[in-house]
Amino acid sequence: MYPQIPRELKIEIAKIDASLFAMQLMLVARAHGYDTNPMAGFDRDQVVSAFGLDNHRYVPVMILSIGKAKEEGHESVRLHSDKITFLALM
């Protein structure tokens, strides 16, 4: 079935799979004392060109940096889950 799926749908599937993989890789890196930073705002065509990738076979999803922080990062603010989630009963 997969060969018959339209390219656009394959790209969406690849984005979801790659994002889940990146999330797990970031959690593993953190567990081993490393810091990570995902970056999605980049010129995909330039990445394909810079790495000599086949642009029909590969779709860059994100760039992920992994390393040790030089200094402590600043605290970020997150909304508490009870403010952004709800249970919908049907």
C-alpha positions, 0 to 999 in steps of 0.5 A: 500500500505504501508505494501508492500513497501520494507524496504529500501524505508520505511527507506528512507521515515522515514529519510525524515519525521524525518528530517523535524520534527527535523527541525521544532522542532529546529525552535520552540526551537529557537523561545522559546529561546533555542539552538539546535544541530543536530548530525547524526554522531553516531553509530546507533547500539549502540543507538538501544542497549542503548535504548533497541529499536527493530532494525527492527521497529526503525531506528535512524536518528539523535540525537538532543540536545536542551538547553541553550548555556553556551556561544555565538557560533561563527559566521558561513559563508554561501554563498548568495542564488544568488551564489548557486541557478538559475532558469532553464526554459524549 
